[in-house]
């Protein structure tokens, strides 16, 4: 049986010593705040895949929204991780670049979460070479 959930981070000793708060939100969302000026809060996530029931994906995004809403307004906020989302153009007027032709369920949930939390999905801002658009590891 495959693993279900779980997130982690790899930090330098300097970054580790700057942590002021670590707060898990279940097994798929982890929030870390760092001392500094300005203060930084990083949220790392592992979203359910498209094979997961819709309710599980919606619960994940509700948890992510709660974690984002708990971050004080004066903190810089970054969210990163495996969103298991595919984003396609919303309409013909959309100026951003997309690798995928259509948006999957997780992509729609991600768009909704970003909109509700006033976040920007940044990987749609930069065109990538086809060979660099996705991570693929093949056996030797």
Secondary structure by P-SEA (a helix, b strand, c coil): ccccbbbbbbbcaaaaaaccccccccccbbbbbbbcccbbbbbbbccccccccaaaaaaaaaaaaaaaaaccccccccccccccbbbcccccccccccccccccaaaaaaaaaaaaaccccccccccccccccbbbbbcc
